[in-house]
Amino acid sequence: MRLEAEKQKEFLAKQGFETFHDLLAHVIGWWEEGARIIAGILDTPGFTWTDPETDKFNVELTKKFSAWSDEDLFAHYETVRLALIELTADLPDDAFLNKDIEGWLAADVVGHYDEHPIPG
């Protein structure tokens, strides 16, 4: 289902983005950050990270991907989405007991869709 142009603008404004490109950059960047942290937790005992400051990180993400064409960004979205699915599917069962891993998955996968619902 596609939203009419005016509904698209309204939706994006409510999400805090000017373009769909920026919204997608935001989602991709948080997925990449979550995957990086989850892999670090699994691979490196004592792995630590600093949670990005949300608003600043979002601005950095839109800048990072601003020069990408929509086609390239859509392809990268799909690559990152599939990589995150694979990462999650390959996690050992005890990884889901790790509060940090569970927290990143809950925030980046489930929470992100709840925060940016597309109207029906």
Secondary structure, DSSP 4 states (H G I P E B T S, - for coil): ----HHHHHHHHHHHT-SSHHHHHHHHHHHHHHHHHHHHHHHHSTT----PPPHHHHHHHHHHHTTTS-HHHHHHHHHHHHHHHHHHHHHS-GGGGG-HHHHHHHIIIIIIHHHHSPPP-
